[in-house]
Amino acid sequence: MPVINRWLVRQACRDNRTLIDAGLLDVPVAINICADTLLRDDFLASVRQALEESGLPGERLEVEIVESTALHDLNQAARSIGALKQLGVKMAMDDFGTGYSSPALLKSLPFDRIKIDRCFIAMLPDSPVDQAIVQGILSMARSAGMQVVAEGIEHPAQLDYLRQRGCAFGQGFWYARPLPLAELHQYLTAAASPLP
């Protein structure tokens, strides 16, 4: 496995452990990987080692597979995902709706959540086509027992629309821009502080 991928897994686990220990965050940290990385034999060992070294519970790590990358070996992918889930790691399909046979992958692989690609969120609540697509994804995920994250939320009308339809999780600039760990620590500390 490339050194950068090993570093990414270790650093994500360490950083999340730091935030948990500071009492600031107790949710999974997500890392994006491509299908080729998931299928590598050494990826599981790298994740296991990073969890052990950091003391991070497996439930606090989420591995996101970018849907647009083809999973050529569904049997191996299912075994790899199953092994990660045995460690407690959560699995998500990222950029849902933009790639290869989304419903077929959801049927074949044990994902915990799907992330609706931002291209379907950008024009909400004004686009009837995007409304229909998002509603269909939410309904499908609910029926399959999966959580849904809406990507690319940038204004309150999008957030309100999604919440009213049962989408409990979101990410985007409406919440915050990407932050280095030190700035994230400050942001979460300020958000947790009571108002004067």
N, C-alpha and C positions, 0 to 999 in steps of 0.2 A: 504494500500500500504506500502511496506517495507520502513523503514526510509531512507535507502540508496538511493532509487529511488526518494523520495521527495527531499533529499539533492541534488542529481544530477540535477534535474530540476531547483531548485532554484539557484544553483551555476552556471550552464550554462547560465541562464538568467542574473545573476549579472555580470559575467565575460564579456559576450558579450556587455552589457550596458557600462561597463568600457572602453572597446576598442572603442566603438562607440563614447563615450563622449570625448575620447582622440584624435578622428579624425583618428584613425588607421585602422578601419575595419568597413565596413557597409555591411556585408553579414550574412546570417543565420549561427547560430551555431547549430551543429547537435548533438543529443543525440540518442544512441541506446537503444531500449527496446525490450523485447520479447513479443510475442503475448499475453501471459497471462496478462502482465501489461497493454497492450492496452485495453483489455477487462474488466479491473477492473473499477468499477463505480467511485472510488476516484481518478483515474489518471487525468481525465478531470479537476476536481476541483483543483488538485495540480498544473496543468499547468496554469490554470486561475489565481490562487493565485500568482504563481511565476512571471507571466507576469505583474500583477498589482503591486506587491511589487518592482520589478526592474524597472518598466517603460519601459520595452522592448516591442516594437511593435511585435505582433504575427508573422508578416512576417519574423522576424529575428530569429525565432526558427524553427528548422526542426526536426521532429521525424522520426527516421529510424527504420523500422521493419525488423528484421533479417529474411530473407526469409526461412531459414532452420527450423524456428520454426513454427509449424503447427497452422494455424488459423482454429480452429474447428467450430467456429460460424461466418460464413461470414456475416450474417445479422447484428450481434452485432458489428463486426469489421467495417462494412460500416457505422453504426450509430456513432461509436466512432470516426472514421476518419472524418466523416462529421461534428461532433461537434467541433473537433479540427480545422478543416478548417474554420469554422465560426469565430474562434478566430484569423484567419489569419495564423495559423501554417501551414507550408509546410510539406508534407508527402513524405517519400522516402522508397523504398524497397531496403534493403541492401543485399549484397552478391548475386546479381541476377544471376540466372542460376545454383545455387547449391542446390536448395531445392525443395519444393513442388509445382508442377504445375504452374510455373512462368506465362505463358500466361493466364491461367485461373484466377489467382489472379489479374493480370493487368486488365483483363476485368471486374472483379467483384468489385474492390476497386479503389477509386479515388486518386491514387498516382500522385504526381507532378513530381517525378524523380525516376530513377532507378540507382543503383550503380552496375556496372559490377564487379563481383568478380575478385580479383587479380589473380586467377588461370588461367583466360583467357588472362590476360595482360602479365604475366611473360615471355612468350616465343615470344612475338611480337618484331619485325615484321617478325621473321623467321619461325613461325609455320603456315602453310596453314590452318590447322584445326582451330586454334585460330583466324586467320584472318576471316575465314568464320563465326565463331560464333559471333565475335565482330561485324562484318558487319551486320549480321542478327539482333542482339540486337539493334544496332543503327537505322537500318531501321524500325524495329517494334516500337521503342520508338518515332521516328520522326512521323510516321503515327498516333500514339496515342496522339501526342501533349505533350510528356513528355521530360524532360531534362535527359541527361545521364552524370553520373560521372564515370570515369574509376579509379578503385582502384589499388594501388600497382605500380604506375609509379616510376621506379627507374633509368631510363637512357633516354637520349635525343632521341634515336631512337624510343622508345615507344611513347614518347610525340609527335614527328613529325608524326608518323604513325597515331595516333589517331586524331590529329588536321586536317590532310589531309582528314580524313573521316568524319569530322564534329563533333567530340566529343569536346565540348567546356570546359568541366570541368574535373579536375583530382585531385587526391591526391596520396601522396606517398613520399618516401624518397628523390626523385629527388627535391621536393619542400622544404621539411624540415622534420626532425624527430619530434615526439610528444614533445611538450614543456609545462612546467608549465607556468602559466599566466605571471609572471614577465619576464621570458625569451622570451615568445611570444611578449610581449610589446616591448622589446629591439629589437627583430628580425624585427618586423614590422616598428619600428621607423627607423632602419638602412636602411631597404628596401625603405622607403619613402623619405629618405634624398637624395638630389642631389649629384652627384659625384663632388669632388673638381676640 
